Amino acid sequence: MGSLNRFRAVAMALVAAVLVAMAAAGVAGAITRHVMLARLQTRAGQDLRLRQALLTSEIARFRLLPRALADDRDLVAATPVPGHTPAPAAQAALNRKLEALAQEFGAAAIYVIDRQGMAFGASNWRQPHSFIGRDYTFRPYFQQALQTGQAQQFALGTASHRPGLYLATRAAGGAAVVVVKLEFDGIESAWRRAGGITYVTDRAGVILVASRPAWRFAATTALDPGLARVERLSLGVAALPTSPFALARDGMVVPAGTDTPHLAVATAPDAAGWRVNLALPLAGAVYPAVRVAQAITALIVLLIGAVAAALVERARQRRRRTAQLESAVAQATAELRSEIHERAAAEARAATLREGLRQANRLATLGQVTASVAHETAQPVAAIRNYAASAALLLNRGESAEVAQNLAAITRLADRIGAVTEHLRGFARKGSRGDRAVPLAEAIDGARLILKEQLGRVALSLPAPDPAWQVRAEKTRLEQVLVIVLQNAIEALAGTAAPAIRLDIRRDGAMVDVDIADNGPGLAPDIAARLFTPFATSRPMGLGLGLVIAKDIMEEFGGSLVHVPSPTGACFRISLAVAE
């Protein structure tokens, strides 16, 4: 009877342990899911900003092209006006120029329409489906460009049957309209390689650009018949497919044909009403971590139960052997050995956990280095784009000397990107600590070269630094610090009536202080309190890494970067040790 009771007690204890382990695993899974969703949300927001920046920069690259052609002499000579019929040679010259520009810039098509809506020049003039002679009065972008001077429209091409964005500008003194068509095949391919599902919607929620071409022109929400008709006419399509995904709880979406929930994030609409959307699957980022957390928690609970049961059983064994001293001593010796083995096993598990923490730290460091590469190369790449666009305009005007200067500047910026990448590769091996003598004037000139285009929009006050002043630093990384602080000041001045930046340079004993101040709105108290914390930023497109990277670089140089209170705007002080 005693054996039966003991068996029942053991069985009940096992059932209770399993139930407790299942409950603990459920709680651990819920907590892990919440944490992993928060991490995925942060990662999705960062990826979304990078993908939006790619789309915005591609469109901005093409906006200048129709404006540059607005007063082109070949265009003016080939434009038909009342009482004047252009010579065939003038029209041929215009067609060749449009063809060359389309090939150089990668535009799908460039064409010119007269005031009556007829195309009289096109980059595809050699092709069977040339736009020349086609009537474009039905296109809203043509009517709007004639009235307001600028217009844009996303639609399906009537000749090519390919979707694209049409950018139109009034030209030739109002006698013509220049149109550039931009297609997004390259951006969609880049988005597909980056993972997830990326798509762009207009004001009505209709998908225009997508990493999945089958989603194009689908309505993500139900539209009333009037709005649906307007959308079809504007886009030039016969019908709008239904939404390619279903909405789930917690803001998730499930793509059609699958049962995998995706976390969906979107940007705020831009001036044209476009939103960039990103959906990342939970299957690879959340569910595995949840299952691992549940398994580990259940195992730990069962181990604790087993240890507790073993302790109870050992106590019972001790009480049974109290009458026999020798047996008690032998049992105590055995128990001591068991405890030694258990402690060794516990230390081995602790060592395994420490190695796991070190691996996690290495992965976090790798993420920071990757983000740093994206942040530190963004500014030189933007500067290269501006110099290249300017060089194209100067080349059309025949100003070869200025073109040569721009190409030389592009070469220096490309060398700078290589140097920045080399510095970031040296992160793991703790490269140069910045103990070289660097002329301060050269570093400031290098930063001004990178930001030449942006600085042209603000009033810059800069005293000439003493050429003999040399500081302990490394030239390329000191330029990075100056570019980061100046770039933040330029972006803070957006919307300021009379934007201005002032640099004050002074020597104080063994240190040189460089104050960079602007007359913008200044910093909000909550942003100022966590200014040098990673990913803390007040700008919608900012990553929040610039000042963190700059501060780390300055500390490696033996200097500092601090925010200095200012009655107006914001002021940052860069302190550097004088190189003897």
Secondary structure, DSSP 8 states (H G I E B T S, - for coil): -HHHHHHHHHHHHHHHHHHHHHHHHHHHHHHHHHHHHHHHHHHHHHHHHHHHHHHHHHHHHHHHHHHHHTT-HHHHHH--BTTB---HHHHHHHHHHHHHHHHHHT-SEEEEEETTSBEEEETTTTSTT--TT-B-TT-HHHHHHHHHSEEEEEEE-TTT--EEEEEEEEEGGGTEEEEEEE--HHHHHHHHHH-SEEEEE-TT-BEEEESSGGGTT-BSS---HHHHHHHHHHHT-S-----SEEE-GGGEEEETT----EEEEE----TT--EEEEEEESTTTTHHHHHHHHHHHHHHHHHHHHHHHHHHHHHHHHHHTTT-HHHHHHHHHHHHHHHHHHHHHHHHHHHHHHHHHHHHHHHHHHHHHHHHHHHHHHHHHHHHHHHHHHHHHHHHHT-HHHHHHHHHHHHHHHHHHHHHHHHHHTTTTT---S-EEEEHHHHHHHHHHHTHHHHTTSEEE-----TT-EEEE-HHHHHHHHHHHHHHHHHHTTT-SS-EEEEEEEEETTEEEEEEEE-S----HHHHHTTTSTT--SSTT--S-HHHHHHHHHHHTT-EEEEE--SSS-EEEEEEEB--
